[in-house]
């Protein structure tokens, strides 16, 4: 894709977002993978990374994927670290209702409203884009990335 083929190499240093306390279930922050359409939030999938697969699983996942139309090819990072094993905790809609949530949404009503404002500001002018947002342990939304695929 354009970003990986056209962007000059470099280093970006970001603030580390800690994970919430979780008994043996991963050490990454909660993340909202927010689907937007024409600049409006539709829903967010609430996820976290439980663990990384083995390096061989990472390579196997992408072996010949490009032949099926996937742009991804196995990389040294896949072999060295595996790929993230995401766990879905539910789907949160704009009105803060949650489908398949086994626990309370980790955002207050005010923080949820802030997440919507942030996501819709980032998504303004697009037809479809996914905006990923980390949730800090004190319940604040922080943009992680924007993804068009």
Secondary structure, 3 states (H helix, E strand, C coil): CHHHHHCCCCCCCCCCCCCCCCCCCCCCCEEEEEEEECCEEEEEEEEEEEEECCHHHHHHHHCCHHHHCCCCCCCHHHHHHCCEEEEEEEEEECCCCEECCCCCCCCCHHHHHHHHHHHHHHHCCCCEEEEEEEECCCCCEEEEEEECC
